[in-house]
Amino acid sequence: MKACWWCWSERMLLYVEEAWRLMDGLANPYLALSAILAAGLDGLEKETPLLGGPCDQAYAHLRPEEQKALGITTMLPKTLKDSLAALEANSELGVLLGLGMVSAYAMVKRGEVDSLRAMPDDARKAWLISRY
């Protein structure tokens, strides 16, 4: 999955809604919103420009040359393991969210992964369904 953004000038909230689509049902919505707001605040303070451009169609429908023209080159992590490594490697977000919180969150999520791997398939399925 790659990152892209889009918005309508009169509906800037749509940009935030798009960010929510990247999360699944097991995401902590408070932590996710904090990360989105912290990243936005960091970008505003540093006057970081949004790269690429508005993408008015689903990313999955873009041809590779259209992706390249929009500057869509950033691959998002595909696994929880990769996501946690990216979170821990992001020093700016770690400072904004709190390094202790990031460390504790990563430890809890890795513990969940280990627990899930140890469960039989039926138990894992029941655990996941109970949390969605």
Contacts in CASP RR format, 6 or more apart in sequence:
PFRMAT RR
TARGET T0000
AUTHOR 0000-0000-0000
METHOD contacts of the structure
MODEL  1
MKACWWCWSERMLLYVEEAWRLMDGLANPYLALSAILAAGLDGLEKETPL
LGGPCDQAYAHLRPEEQKALGITTMLPKTLKDSLAALEANSELGVLLGLG
MVSAYAMVKRGEVDSLRAMPDDARKAWLISRY
1 22 0 8 1.000
1 59 0 8 1.000
1 75 0 8 1.000
1 76 0 8 1.000
1 78 0 8 1.000
2 59 0 8 1.000
2 67 0 8 1.000
2 72 0 8 1.000
2 73 0 8 1.000
2 74 0 8 1.000
2 75 0 8 1.000
2 76 0 8 1.000
3 72 0 8 1.000
3 74 0 8 1.000
3 76 0 8 1.000
4 52 0 8 1.000
4 53 0 8 1.000
4 55 0 8 1.000
4 59 0 8 1.000
4 62 0 8 1.000
4 67 0 8 1.000
4 70 0 8 1.000
4 72 0 8 1.000
5 15 0 8 1.000
5 18 0 8 1.000
5 50 0 8 1.000
5 53 0 8 1.000
5 54 0 8 1.000
5 55 0 8 1.000
6 14 0 8 1.000
6 15 0 8 1.000
6 18 0 8 1.000
6 53 0 8 1.000
6 54 0 8 1.000
6 55 0 8 1.000
6 56 0 8 1.000
7 14 0 8 1.000
7 15 0 8 1.000
7 18 0 8 1.000
7 54 0 8 1.000
8 14 0 8 1.000
16 36 0 8 1.000
19 36 0 8 1.000
20 32 0 8 1.000
22 76 0 8 1.000
23 29 0 8 1.000
23 32 0 8 1.000
25 131 0 8 1.000
25 132 0 8 1.000
26 128 0 8 1.000
26 131 0 8 1.000
26 132 0 8 1.000
28 105 0 8 1.000
31 97 0 8 1.000
31 105 0 8 1.000
34 97 0 8 1.000
35 93 0 8 1.000
35 97 0 8 1.000
38 93 0 8 1.000
38 96 0 8 1.000
38 97 0 8 1.000
39 93 0 8 1.000
39 96 0 8 1.000
41 96 0 8 1.000
42 48 0 8 1.000
42 92 0 8 1.000
42 93 0 8 1.000
42 96 0 8 1.000
51 71 0 8 1.000
52 70 0 8 1.000
52 71 0 8 1.000
52 72 0 8 1.000
53 70 0 8 1.000
53 71 0 8 1.000
55 62 0 8 1.000
55 70 0 8 1.000
55 72 0 8 1.000
59 67 0 8 1.000
59 72 0 8 1.000
62 70 0 8 1.000
62 72 0 8 1.000
67 73 0 8 1.000
77 83 0 8 1.000
77 85 0 8 1.000
77 86 0 8 1.000
80 109 0 8 1.000
80 113 0 8 1.000
81 110 0 8 1.000
81 113 0 8 1.000
84 106 0 8 1.000
84 109 0 8 1.000
84 110 0 8 1.000
87 93 0 8 1.000
87 94 0 8 1.000
87 102 0 8 1.000
87 105 0 8 1.000
87 106 0 8 1.000
88 102 0 8 1.000
88 103 0 8 1.000
88 106 0 8 1.000
93 102 0 8 1.000
94 102 0 8 1.000
116 124 0 8 1.000
116 127 0 8 1.000
116 128 0 8 1.000
119 127 0 8 1.000
END
